[in-house]
Amino acid sequence: MQLDIRNVLPLYFEENKNQNSDVWGKKLVFNKGEFIKIIAPSGSGKTSFIHFIYGIRKDFSGDIFFTGKNISNYTPEEFAACRKDNMSIIFQDMRLFSKQTVWENLEIKRQLNPYHPTEKITEMAKRLGIEDKLHSKCETCSYGEQQRVSIIRSLMQPFDFLLMDEPFSHLDDANSQKAMELIIEESRSREAAIIFANLKRVDYFSFTRLLHL
């Protein structure tokens, strides 16, 4: 499986924005199994790029193909199936159900397309230090705790591509490294690609390709 990015540029960008970018206005192919690191300074369109691939924003020129089909031609049902089976995401703004417990947020996601048994939730929560928060409502958790919930949620489903938009912005280095170890372990078990967009380089992510947005 592969993602084929062809001359994509946000509609709100000027044409010359692509001159110093490895991504905007370029032709790129991301293959399953690759670990892609995208360094994206503030204001460079990092979140937009991730959202374009995930199909929740369409305000761009150019084309994105997934497994040979232009995503602009996907029906809502086809995109829902793609997100359920092939593509997972860690949102920068997390997008948790704040009134539901941590467990409920994770189990709802797991049930959509079970990749792991239920007990894996407890195992991952323990590894990331939030086992004691499983029955707390998400709105009572700190931003760092919520971010770890969001990371675990993304790993509950099967995927060929994992999109990550500043997944560690509320975590210290020790917790970030623990989370990255889990992400890499889970991605390798699926032979999946990671597309990791962040403000700066992260030493504990061994990328196969480095791009500047």
C-alpha positions as CSV (number, residue, x, y, z in Angstrom):
1,M,0.0,0.0,0.0
2,Q,1.2,3.5,-0.7
3,L,0.2,7.2,-0.4
4,D,0.9,9.2,-3.5
5,I,1.1,13.0,-2.9
6,R,1.1,15.1,-6.1
7,N,1.6,18.8,-6.1
8,V,-0.5,19.4,-2.9
9,L,-0.7,23.0,-1.7
10,P,-3.2,24.5,0.8
11,L,-5.5,27.0,-1.0
12,Y,-4.7,29.6,1.6
13,F,-1.0,29.5,0.7
14,E,0.7,31.6,-1.9
15,E,2.3,29.7,-4.8
16,N,5.8,30.6,-3.7
17,K,5.3,28.8,-0.4
18,N,6.4,25.6,-2.1
19,Q,9.8,26.9,-3.1
20,N,11.6,25.9,0.1
21,S,9.4,22.9,1.1
22,D,10.2,19.3,0.5
23,V,6.4,18.6,0.6
24,W,4.3,21.4,-0.7
25,G,4.0,21.4,-4.5
26,K,6.1,18.3,-4.7
27,K,5.5,14.7,-5.9
28,L,6.0,12.2,-3.1
29,V,5.3,8.5,-2.5
30,F,5.0,7.1,1.0
31,N,5.2,3.3,1.2
32,K,3.9,0.9,3.9
33,G,6.7,0.2,6.4
34,E,8.5,3.6,6.0
35,F,9.0,5.9,9.0
36,I,8.7,9.5,7.7
37,K,9.7,12.4,9.8
38,I,8.4,15.8,8.7
39,I,9.9,18.9,10.5
40,A,7.3,21.6,10.3
41,P,7.8,25.0,11.9
42,S,4.8,26.8,13.3
43,G,2.7,28.2,10.5
44,S,4.0,25.9,7.8
45,G,0.7,23.9,7.5
46,K,1.6,20.8,9.4
47,T,-1.8,20.1,10.8
48,S,-3.4,20.9,7.4
49,F,-1.2,18.4,5.7
50,I,-2.1,15.6,8.2
51,H,-5.8,16.5,7.8
52,F,-5.6,16.5,4.0
53,I,-4.3,12.9,4.1
54,Y,-6.9,11.8,6.6
55,G,-9.6,13.4,4.5
56,I,-11.1,15.8,7.0
57,R,-10.1,18.9,5.0
58,K,-10.3,19.4,1.3
59,D,-9.1,23.0,0.9
60,F,-6.0,22.2,-1.2
61,S,-4.9,22.0,-4.8
62,G,-3.2,19.0,-6.2
63,D,-4.0,15.3,-5.6
64,I,-3.6,12.6,-3.0
65,F,-3.9,9.0,-4.0
66,F,-4.3,6.1,-1.6
67,T,-3.7,2.6,-3.1
68,G,-4.1,4.1,-6.6
69,K,-7.4,5.9,-6.1
70,N,-7.7,9.7,-5.7
71,I,-9.1,10.4,-2.3
72,S,-11.2,13.2,-3.7
73,N,-13.3,10.5,-5.4
74,Y,-13.9,8.5,-2.2
75,T,-17.5,8.3,-1.0
76,P,-18.0,9.0,2.7
77,E,-18.5,5.2,3.2
78,E,-15.2,4.5,1.5
79,F,-13.3,7.0,3.6
80,A,-14.9,5.6,6.8
81,A,-13.8,2.1,5.8
82,C,-10.3,3.5,5.1
83,R,-10.0,5.1,8.5
84,K,-11.3,2.0,10.2
85,D,-9.1,-0.5,8.4
86,N,-6.0,1.3,6.9
87,M,-5.3,4.7,8.5
88,S,-5.1,5.8,12.1
89,I,-4.3,9.2,13.5
90,I,-3.0,11.0,16.6
91,F,-4.6,14.4,16.6
92,Q,-2.7,17.4,18.0
93,D,-6.0,18.5,19.8
94,M,-6.7,14.9,20.9
95,R,-10.5,15.0,20.2
96,L,-11.5,12.8,23.1
97,F,-15.1,12.3,24.4
98,S,-14.6,14.5,27.4
99,K,-17.7,13.3,29.3
100,Q,-16.7,9.6,28.8
101,T,-14.1,7.8,30.9
102,V,-10.7,7.0,29.5
103,W,-11.7,3.3,29.3
104,E,-14.8,4.2,27.3
105,N,-12.8,6.3,24.9
106,L,-10.4,3.5,24.2
107,E,-13.0,0.7,24.1
108,I,-15.3,2.6,21.7
109,K,-12.4,2.9,19.3
110,R,-11.3,-0.8,19.8
111,Q,-14.8,-2.1,19.1
112,L,-15.0,-0.3,15.7
113,N,-12.5,-2.8,14.3
114,P,-10.9,-4.9,17.0
115,Y,-7.2,-5.5,16.5
116,H,-6.4,-6.1,20.1
117,P,-8.3,-7.9,22.9
118,T,-9.8,-5.7,25.6
119,E,-7.1,-6.5,28.1
120,K,-4.6,-4.7,25.8
121,I,-6.1,-1.4,27.0
122,T,-5.0,-2.0,30.6
123,E,-1.5,-3.2,29.4
124,M,-0.9,-0.1,27.3
125,A,-2.3,2.2,30.0
126,K,0.1,0.7,32.5
127,R,3.1,1.1,30.2
128,L,2.3,4.8,29.7
129,G,1.5,5.4,33.4
130,I,-2.2,6.1,33.2
131,E,-3.6,2.8,34.5
132,D,-5.1,4.6,37.5
133,K,-7.0,7.0,35.2
134,L,-8.9,4.3,33.2
135,H,-12.2,5.0,35.0
136,S,-11.8,8.7,35.2
137,K,-13.7,11.0,32.9
138,C,-11.3,12.5,30.3
139,E,-12.2,16.0,31.2
140,T,-10.7,15.4,34.7
141,C,-7.3,14.3,33.2
142,S,-4.4,16.6,32.6
143,Y,-3.4,17.4,29.0
144,G,-0.4,15.0,29.3
145,E,-2.7,12.2,30.4
146,Q,-5.2,13.0,27.7
147,Q,-2.4,12.9,25.1
148,R,-1.4,9.4,26.3
149,V,-5.1,8.3,25.9
150,S,-5.1,9.7,22.4
151,I,-1.9,7.7,21.6
152,I,-3.3,4.5,22.9
153,R,-6.6,5.1,21.1
154,S,-4.8,5.3,17.8
155,L,-3.2,1.8,18.4
156,M,-6.5,0.0,19.1
157,Q,-7.3,-0.5,15.4
158,P,-5.5,-2.1,12.4
159,F,-3.6,0.4,10.2
160,D,-1.2,0.6,7.3
161,F,-0.4,4.3,7.9
162,L,-0.3,6.1,11.3
163,L,-0.5,9.9,11.0
164,M,1.0,11.8,14.0
165,D,0.5,15.5,14.5
166,E,2.7,16.7,17.4
167,P,1.8,13.7,19.5
168,F,4.1,14.6,22.4
169,S,3.4,18.3,22.8
170,H,2.2,17.9,26.4
171,L,4.6,15.2,27.5
172,D,8.1,15.4,29.0
173,D,11.0,13.6,27.4
174,A,10.7,10.4,29.5
175,N,7.0,9.9,28.8
176,S,7.5,10.9,25.1
177,Q,10.1,8.2,24.7
178,K,7.9,5.5,26.4
179,A,5.1,6.5,24.1
180,M,7.3,6.4,21.0
181,E,8.6,2.9,21.9
182,L,5.0,1.7,22.1
183,I,4.1,3.4,18.8
184,I,7.1,1.9,17.0
185,E,6.5,-1.6,18.4
186,E,2.8,-1.5,17.3
187,S,3.6,-0.1,13.9
188,R,6.3,-2.7,13.2
189,S,3.9,-5.5,14.2
190,R,1.6,-4.3,11.4
191,E,4.5,-3.5,9.0
192,A,2.9,0.0,8.9
193,A,4.2,3.4,7.9
194,I,4.5,6.3,10.3
195,I,4.1,9.9,9.1
196,F,5.3,12.0,12.1
197,A,4.9,15.8,11.8
198,N,6.5,17.8,14.5
199,L,8.1,21.2,15.2
200,K,11.6,19.8,15.7
201,R,13.7,16.6,15.3
202,V,13.1,13.9,17.9
203,D,16.2,11.8,18.7
204,Y,14.3,8.7,19.7
205,F,12.5,8.4,16.4
206,S,14.6,6.5,13.9
207,F,13.1,7.7,10.6
208,T,13.8,6.3,7.2
209,R,13.2,9.6,5.5
210,L,13.4,13.2,6.7
211,L,11.4,16.0,5.0
212,H,11.1,19.8,5.8
213,L,7.6,21.2,5.3
